[in-house]
Protein backbone atom coordinates (compact mmCIF):
# COMPACT_ATOMS: atom_id res chain seq x y z
CA UNK A 1 0.00 0.00 0.00
CA UNK A 2 1.06 3.54 -0.59
CA UNK A 3 1.25 5.53 2.66
CA UNK A 4 -0.74 8.83 2.97
CA UNK A 5 2.31 11.08 2.78
CA UNK A 6 3.48 9.46 -0.47
CA UNK A 7 -0.05 9.72 -1.91
CA UNK A 8 -0.09 13.45 -1.03
CA UNK A 9 3.27 14.04 -2.70
CA UNK A 10 2.21 12.06 -5.78
CA UNK A 11 -1.05 14.00 -5.99
CA UNK A 12 0.79 17.30 -5.76
CA UNK A 13 3.20 16.27 -8.50
CA UNK A 14 0.36 15.17 -10.80
CA UNK A 15 -1.56 18.36 -10.09
CA UNK A 16 1.49 20.45 -10.93
CA UNK A 17 2.05 18.55 -14.15
CA UNK A 18 -1.58 19.02 -15.19
CA UNK A 19 -1.35 22.74 -14.45
CA UNK A 20 1.80 23.11 -16.58
CA UNK A 21 0.29 21.09 -19.41
CA UNK A 22 -2.79 23.29 -19.36
CA UNK A 23 -0.66 26.45 -19.34
CA UNK A 24 -1.79 27.40 -15.85
CA UNK A 25 1.20 28.19 -13.61
CA UNK A 26 0.83 27.26 -9.98
CA UNK A 27 1.22 30.91 -8.92
CA UNK A 28 0.17 33.62 -11.36
CA UNK A 29 2.35 36.77 -11.36
CA UNK A 30 0.71 40.14 -11.88
CA UNK A 31 3.21 42.76 -13.10
CA UNK A 32 3.41 45.93 -11.05
CA UNK A 33 5.51 49.09 -10.87
CA UNK A 34 8.43 48.70 -8.46
CA UNK A 35 10.04 51.87 -7.12
CA UNK A 36 13.72 51.83 -8.10
CA UNK A 37 14.74 55.50 -7.74
CA UNK A 38 13.56 58.23 -5.35
CA UNK A 39 16.20 60.96 -4.96
CA UNK A 40 16.03 63.86 -2.56
CA UNK A 41 17.43 67.18 -3.78
CA UNK A 42 17.85 68.44 -0.21
CA UNK A 43 19.76 65.36 0.97
CA UNK A 44 21.62 63.95 -2.02
CA UNK A 45 21.81 66.92 -4.39
CA UNK A 46 22.99 66.24 -7.93
CA UNK A 47 24.20 62.80 -6.86
CA UNK A 48 20.74 61.72 -8.02
CA UNK A 49 21.93 61.66 -11.63
CA UNK A 50 24.34 59.61 -13.71
CA UNK A 51 25.94 62.72 -15.26
CA UNK A 52 25.57 66.50 -15.01
CA UNK A 53 26.07 68.62 -18.16
CA UNK A 54 26.56 72.11 -16.73
CA UNK A 55 27.99 74.62 -19.23
CA UNK A 56 30.03 71.99 -21.07
CA UNK A 57 31.69 74.64 -23.25
CA UNK A 58 32.65 76.90 -20.33
CA UNK A 59 30.74 79.76 -21.96
CA UNK A 60 29.45 81.39 -18.76
CA UNK A 61 31.63 80.39 -15.77
CA UNK A 62 30.51 83.38 -13.68
CA UNK A 63 27.01 81.87 -13.45
CA UNK A 64 28.06 78.42 -12.31
CA UNK A 65 26.46 76.29 -11.16
CA UNK A 66 23.67 76.50 -13.69
CA UNK A 67 22.28 73.21 -12.34
CA UNK A 68 21.81 72.91 -8.60
CA UNK A 69 19.76 71.57 -5.74
CA UNK A 70 17.63 74.33 -4.24
CA UNK A 71 15.77 73.09 -1.17
CA UNK A 72 13.70 70.11 -2.32
CA UNK A 73 13.94 71.13 -5.99
CA UNK A 74 16.38 70.57 -8.81
CA UNK A 75 16.91 73.89 -10.60
CA UNK A 76 18.19 74.44 -14.14
CA UNK A 77 19.21 78.03 -14.98
CA UNK A 78 19.60 79.21 -18.56
CA UNK A 79 20.91 82.59 -19.70
CA UNK A 80 20.82 84.05 -23.19
CA UNK A 81 24.65 84.14 -23.24
CA UNK A 82 25.02 80.42 -22.46
CA UNK A 83 26.38 78.24 -25.26
CA UNK A 84 26.85 74.50 -25.67
CA UNK A 85 29.81 72.90 -27.45
CA UNK A 86 27.82 73.49 -30.65
CA UNK A 87 27.51 77.26 -30.63
CA UNK A 88 24.06 77.32 -32.27
CA UNK A 89 22.37 75.88 -29.16
CA UNK A 90 22.24 75.90 -25.38
CA UNK A 91 22.27 72.96 -22.95
CA UNK A 92 21.99 72.58 -19.19
CA UNK A 93 20.93 68.97 -18.57
CA UNK A 94 21.30 65.97 -16.26
CA UNK A 95 21.16 62.34 -17.35
CA UNK A 96 20.27 58.97 -15.87
CA UNK A 97 19.06 57.62 -12.53
CA UNK A 98 21.88 57.12 -10.05
CA UNK A 99 21.20 54.85 -7.06
CA UNK A 100 24.59 55.16 -5.33
CA UNK A 101 28.02 56.66 -5.87
CA UNK A 102 29.04 53.72 -8.03
CA UNK A 103 25.82 52.50 -9.67
CA UNK A 104 22.95 53.73 -11.81
CA UNK A 105 19.91 52.14 -13.43
CA UNK A 106 20.18 50.82 -16.97
CA UNK A 107 17.03 50.77 -19.12
CA UNK A 108 17.44 47.77 -21.41
CA UNK A 109 15.57 46.31 -24.40
CA UNK A 110 12.38 44.49 -23.43
CA UNK A 111 12.00 46.39 -20.15
CA UNK A 112 9.28 48.85 -19.14
CA UNK A 113 10.15 51.96 -17.12
CA UNK A 114 8.26 54.90 -15.69
CA UNK A 115 9.33 58.31 -14.36
CA UNK A 116 6.99 60.58 -12.40
CA UNK A 117 7.78 64.04 -11.07
CA UNK A 118 6.48 67.57 -10.53
CA UNK A 119 7.60 70.34 -12.87
CA UNK A 120 7.47 74.14 -12.69
CA UNK A 121 7.75 75.99 -16.00
CA UNK A 122 7.95 79.76 -15.45
CA UNK A 123 6.47 82.23 -17.92
CA UNK A 124 10.02 83.15 -18.93
CA UNK A 125 10.62 79.65 -20.34
CA UNK A 126 8.72 80.06 -23.57
CA UNK A 127 7.96 77.79 -26.50
CA UNK A 128 10.08 78.50 -29.57
CA UNK A 129 9.90 78.09 -33.34
CA UNK A 130 12.99 75.86 -33.21
CA UNK A 131 13.59 73.12 -30.66
CA UNK A 132 13.35 73.61 -26.90
CA UNK A 133 13.49 70.23 -25.15
CA UNK A 134 12.89 69.81 -21.40
CA UNK A 135 13.09 66.01 -21.32
CA UNK A 136 14.75 63.54 -23.68
CA UNK A 137 15.24 59.78 -23.94
CA UNK A 138 18.51 58.93 -25.69
CA UNK A 139 21.13 56.27 -26.17
CA UNK A 140 24.23 57.30 -24.18
CA UNK A 141 27.05 58.67 -26.29
CA UNK A 142 27.88 61.79 -28.25
CA UNK A 143 25.93 62.50 -31.41
CA UNK A 144 23.13 59.98 -30.89
CA UNK A 145 19.65 60.91 -32.04
CA UNK A 146 16.89 61.46 -29.46
CA UNK A 147 14.33 58.66 -29.12
CA UNK A 148 11.71 60.70 -27.21
CA UNK A 149 11.49 64.45 -26.63
CA UNK A 150 9.19 66.50 -24.42
CA UNK A 151 9.35 69.96 -25.96
CA UNK A 152 8.05 73.52 -25.86
CA UNK A 153 7.12 74.36 -29.44
CA UNK A 154 5.29 77.22 -31.17
CA UNK A 155 2.64 75.90 -33.56
CA UNK A 156 0.99 78.55 -35.73
CA UNK A 157 2.06 81.13 -33.17
CA UNK A 158 0.60 79.23 -30.21
CA UNK A 159 2.86 78.09 -27.36
CA UNK A 160 2.48 74.36 -26.76
CA UNK A 161 4.07 71.51 -24.82
CA UNK A 162 4.34 68.24 -26.72
CA UNK A 163 5.75 64.72 -26.67
CA UNK A 164 7.24 63.39 -29.89
CA UNK A 165 9.09 60.31 -31.14
CA UNK A 166 11.70 61.76 -33.54
CA UNK A 167 12.87 58.44 -35.00
CA UNK A 168 9.54 57.99 -36.81
CA UNK A 169 8.40 61.62 -36.59
CA UNK A 170 5.39 60.56 -34.47
CA UNK A 171 3.55 63.14 -32.37
CA UNK A 172 2.22 61.45 -29.22
CA UNK A 173 0.37 64.45 -27.80
CA UNK A 174 0.29 68.23 -27.54
CA UNK A 175 -1.53 70.85 -25.45
CA UNK A 176 -1.41 74.60 -24.75
CA UNK A 177 1.58 75.61 -22.64
CA UNK A 178 0.50 78.95 -21.14
CA UNK A 179 -2.21 77.51 -18.79
CA UNK A 180 0.46 75.21 -17.33
CA UNK A 181 3.09 77.88 -16.62
CA UNK A 182 3.93 79.50 -13.28
CA UNK A 183 2.52 76.54 -11.34
CA UNK A 184 3.48 73.02 -10.39
CA UNK A 185 2.22 70.33 -12.78
CA UNK A 186 2.61 66.54 -12.64
CA UNK A 187 4.38 64.50 -15.31
CA UNK A 188 4.01 60.72 -15.67
CA UNK A 189 5.99 59.16 -18.53
CA UNK A 190 6.14 55.43 -19.34
CA UNK A 191 8.16 53.57 -21.95
CA UNK A 192 8.48 49.99 -23.13
CA UNK A 193 11.89 49.68 -24.74
CA UNK A 194 11.77 47.88 -28.07
CA UNK A 195 13.22 47.97 -31.54
CA UNK A 196 11.17 48.31 -34.71
CA UNK A 197 7.50 48.13 -33.75
CA UNK A 198 7.93 46.54 -30.31
CA UNK A 199 8.09 49.72 -28.24
CA UNK A 200 5.43 51.89 -26.63
CA UNK A 201 5.08 55.13 -24.66
CA UNK A 202 2.47 56.83 -22.50
CA UNK A 203 2.52 60.53 -21.53
CA UNK A 204 0.34 62.00 -18.80
CA UNK A 205 0.22 65.65 -17.68
CA UNK A 206 -1.90 66.74 -14.72
CA UNK A 207 -2.75 70.19 -13.38
CA UNK A 208 -3.69 69.30 -9.80
CA UNK A 209 -6.70 66.97 -10.09
CA UNK A 210 -7.26 67.70 -13.78
CA UNK A 211 -5.73 65.38 -16.38
CA UNK A 212 -4.64 67.67 -19.20
CA UNK A 213 -3.03 65.01 -21.42
CA UNK A 214 -3.12 61.21 -21.35
CA UNK A 215 -1.84 59.87 -24.67
CA UNK A 216 -0.24 56.57 -25.66
CA UNK A 217 1.49 55.15 -28.71
CA UNK A 218 2.31 51.49 -29.27
CA UNK A 219 3.99 49.65 -32.12
CA UNK A 220 6.78 52.24 -32.22
CA UNK A 221 10.58 52.21 -32.20
CA UNK A 222 12.00 53.19 -28.79
CA UNK A 223 15.54 51.80 -29.12
CA UNK A 224 18.65 52.71 -31.07
CA UNK A 225 21.18 50.35 -29.46
CA UNK A 226 22.62 49.46 -26.08
CA UNK A 227 20.17 51.16 -23.68
CA UNK A 228 17.87 54.13 -23.16
CA UNK A 229 18.80 56.95 -20.77
CA UNK A 230 16.53 59.82 -19.68
CA UNK A 231 17.66 63.45 -19.65
CA UNK A 232 16.10 66.51 -18.02
CA UNK A 233 16.86 70.22 -18.16
CA UNK A 234 16.81 72.90 -20.84
CA UNK A 235 18.20 72.14 -24.28
CA UNK A 236 17.26 74.72 -26.90
CA UNK A 237 18.23 76.05 -30.28
CA UNK A 238 19.26 79.67 -30.82
CA UNK A 239 17.40 79.61 -34.15
CA UNK A 240 14.11 80.84 -32.69
CA UNK A 241 12.40 83.51 -34.80
CA UNK A 242 9.68 84.52 -32.31
CA UNK A 243 11.85 86.54 -29.92
CA UNK A 244 11.13 84.09 -27.10
CA UNK A 245 14.65 83.43 -25.81
CA UNK A 246 15.37 85.05 -22.45
CA UNK A 247 17.02 84.28 -19.14
CA UNK A 248 14.95 81.56 -17.50
CA UNK A 249 14.93 78.40 -15.40
CA UNK A 250 13.15 75.08 -14.86
CA UNK A 251 12.30 73.34 -11.57
CA UNK A 252 11.78 69.62 -10.94
CA UNK A 253 10.88 67.89 -7.68
CA UNK A 254 9.52 64.64 -6.28
CA UNK A 255 11.30 62.59 -8.93
CA UNK A 256 10.57 58.85 -8.92
CA UNK A 257 11.66 56.01 -11.20
CA UNK A 258 9.79 52.69 -11.46
CA UNK A 259 10.36 49.42 -13.31
CA UNK A 260 7.55 47.08 -14.35
CA UNK A 261 8.31 43.69 -12.78
PASE-711219 format. One record per residue (C-alpha): x, z, y. Coordinates in steps of 0.5 Angstrom, whole numbers, padded with zeros to 4 digits, always signed. Each point is the difference from the previous one (the first is absolute). Layout:
XZY ...
END
This chain:
+0000+0000+0000 +0002-0001+0007 +0000+0006+0004 -0003+0001+0007 +0006+0000+0004 +0002-0007-0003 -0007-0003+0000 +0000+0002+0008 +0007-0003+0001 -0003-0007-0004 -0006+0000+0004 +0004+0000+0007 +0004-0005-0002 -0005-0005-0003 -0004+0002+0007 +0006-0002+0004 +0001-0006-0004 -0007-0002+0001 +0000+0001+0007 +0007-0004+0001 -0003-0006-0004 -0007+0000+0005 +0005+0000+0006 -0003+0007+0002 +0006+0005+0001 +0000+0007-0001 +0000+0002+0007 -0002-0005+0005 +0005+0000+0007 -0004-0001+0006 +0005-0002+0006 +0001+0004+0006 +0004+0000+0006 +0006+0005-0001 +0003+0003+0007 +0007-0002+0000 +0002+0001+0007 -0002+0004+0005 +0005+0001+0006 +0000+0005+0006 +0003-0003+0006 +0001+0008+0003 +0004+0002-0006 +0003-0006-0003 +0001-0005+0006 +0002-0007-0002 +0002+0002-0006 -0007-0002-0003 +0003-0007+0000 +0005-0004-0004 +0003-0004+0006 -0001+0001+0008 +0001-0006+0004 +0001+0003+0007 +0003-0005+0005 +0004-0004-0005 +0003-0005+0005 +0002+0006+0005 -0004-0003+0006 -0002+0006+0003 +0004+0006-0002 -0002+0005+0006 -0007+0000-0003 +0002+0002-0007 -0003+0003-0004 -0006-0005+0000 -0002+0002-0007 -0001+0008+0000 -0004+0006-0003 -0005+0003+0006 -0003+0006-0003 -0005-0003-0006 +0001-0007+0002 +0005-0006-0001 +0001-0003+0007 +0002-0007+0001 +0002-0002+0007 +0001-0007+0002 +0003-0002+0007 +0000-0007+0003 +0007+0000+0000 +0001+0001-0007 +0003-0006-0005 +0001+0000-0007 +0006-0004-0003 -0004-0006+0001 -0001+0000+0008 -0007-0004+0000 -0003+0007-0003 -0001+0007+0000 +0001+0005-0006 -0001+0008-0001 -0002+0001-0007 +0001+0004-0006 -0001-0002-0007 -0001+0003-0007 -0003+0007-0003 +0006+0005-0001 -0002+0006-0004 +0007+0003+0000 +0007-0001+0003 +0002-0004-0006 -0006-0003-0002 -0006-0005+0002 -0006-0003-0003 +0000-0007-0002 -0006-0004+0000 +0001-0005-0006 -0004-0006-0003 -0006+0002-0004 -0001+0007+0004 -0005+0002+0005 +0001+0004+0006 -0003+0003+0006 +0002+0002+0007 -0005+0004+0004 +0002+0003+0007 -0003+0001+0007 +0002-0005+0006 +0000+0001+0007 +0001-0007+0004 +0000+0001+0008 -0003-0005+0004 +0007-0002+0002 +0001-0003-0007 -0004-0006+0001 -0001-0006-0004 +0004-0006+0001 +0000-0008-0001 +0006+0001-0004 +0001+0005-0006 +0000+0007+0001 +0000+0004-0007 -0001+0007+0000 +0000+0000-0008 +0004-0004-0005 +0000-0001-0007 +0007-0003-0002 +0005-0001-0005 +0006+0004+0002 +0006-0005+0002 +0002-0004+0007 -0004-0006+0001 -0006+0001-0005 -0007-0002+0002 -0005+0005+0001 -0005+0001-0006 -0006+0004+0004 +0000+0001+0008 -0005+0004+0004 +0001-0003+0007 -0003+0000+0007 -0002-0007+0002 -0003-0003+0005 -0006-0005-0002 -0003-0004+0005 +0002+0005+0005 -0003+0006-0004 +0005+0005-0002 -0001+0001-0007 +0003+0004-0006 +0001-0003-0007 +0003+0000-0007 +0002-0007-0002 +0004-0002-0006 +0005-0005+0003 +0003-0003-0007 -0007-0004-0001 -0002+0001+0007 -0006+0004-0002 -0004+0004+0005 -0003+0007-0003 -0003+0002+0006 +0000+0001+0007 -0004+0004+0006 +0000+0001+0007 +0006+0005+0002 -0002+0003+0007 -0005+0004-0003 +0005+0003-0005 +0005+0002+0006 +0002+0006+0003 -0003+0004-0006 +0002+0002-0007 -0003-0005-0005 +0001+0001-0008 +0004-0006-0004 -0001+0000-0008 +0004-0006-0003 +0000-0002-0007 +0004-0005-0004 +0001-0002-0007 +0007-0003-0001 +0000-0007-0003 +0002-0007+0000 -0004-0006+0001 -0007+0002-0001 +0001+0006-0003 +0000+0005+0006 -0005+0003+0005 -0001+0004+0006 -0005+0004+0004 +0000+0002+0007 -0004+0005+0003 -0001+0003+0007 -0004+0006+0002 -0002+0002+0007 -0001+0007-0001 -0006+0000-0005 -0002-0008+0001 +0004-0005-0004 +0002-0005+0004 +0003-0005-0005 +0000+0000-0008 +0002-0006-0002 +0004-0002-0007 +0003-0006-0003 +0002-0002-0007 +0003-0005-0004 +0006+0000+0005 +0007+0000+0000 +0003+0006+0002 +0007+0000-0002 +0006-0004+0001 +0005+0003-0004 +0003+0007-0002 -0005+0005+0003 -0004+0001+0006 +0002+0004+0006 -0005+0003+0006 +0002+0000+0007 -0003+0003+0006 +0002+0000+0007 +0000-0006+0006 +0002-0007-0002 -0001-0005+0005 +0001-0007+0003 +0003-0001+0007 -0004-0006+0000 -0007+0003+0003 -0003-0005+0005 -0006+0005+0002 +0005+0005+0004 -0002+0006-0005 +0007+0002-0001 +0002+0007+0003 +0003+0007-0001 -0004+0003-0006 +0000+0004-0006 -0004+0001-0007 -0001+0007-0003 -0001+0001-0008 -0002+0007-0003 -0003+0002-0007 +0004-0005-0004 -0002+0000-0007 +0002-0004-0006 -0003-0001-0007 +0001-0004-0006 -0006-0002-0005 +0002+0003-0007 
END
